[in-house]
Amino acid sequence: MFERAVEVSEAFRESAPQMQGTLRMAMKGCPECGTKHMIASPVLGICEECGSELVVLPNE
């Protein structure tokens, strides 16, 4: 696990000069009740509050 963290850190350090802008979290949310969550899996899922399908939210 530690070795993987070192690899990721090194890859990030090496690519830093090429990066432009900032990273933003990808967000999903419910169009019905307005809940918002960070996307952390390939499946968006269903809103726990109202049962509607979650959608990808635009960057604000």
N, C-alpha and C positions, 0 to 999 in steps of 0.2 A: 504494500500500500504506500509506504513512504517513498519507494523508488518511483512509483507512478506519479506522485505529487512532484517529485524533483523533475521528472521528464516534462510534465505539463508546465511547470514554472520556467524551465529552460526554454521550451518552445515559445512561450509567451514573451520572454525576455528577448529572444532572437528576432521575433516578428514585430516587436514594439516600434521600431523606426518606420515600418511600412504601414502602420495603422493610421487611419484617418478618422476623425470624429470620435464618438463614444459608443460603447455598447449599451443597448437598452434591453430590458427584460421584455420578453414576448408575453403578452397578457391575453387571457380569455375572460369572457364574462357572459352574463345573462342579459339578453335584450329586454326581457320582461320585468325583472326586479332590480337590475342594475348591479348585481354582485360582480366583483372582479377578483381574479386570481392569476398568479404567475403560471405560465404553461410549464409543466414539469414532466409531461409524458406525451407520447404521440397521439393519445386519444383525448379529445376535449372533454367529453363526458356530459353529464346531466346536472343541472342546477339542483343543489340540495334543498334550496328554499322553496322553489315552485315547480320543479320537474321539467322545465324547458331545456332544450338542447343549448349547450354553451357554444359561443362563436369566438373567433379570433377578433380581438379589439384592435382598431387602428392606433398607430403611435400618436400620442398627443403632445 
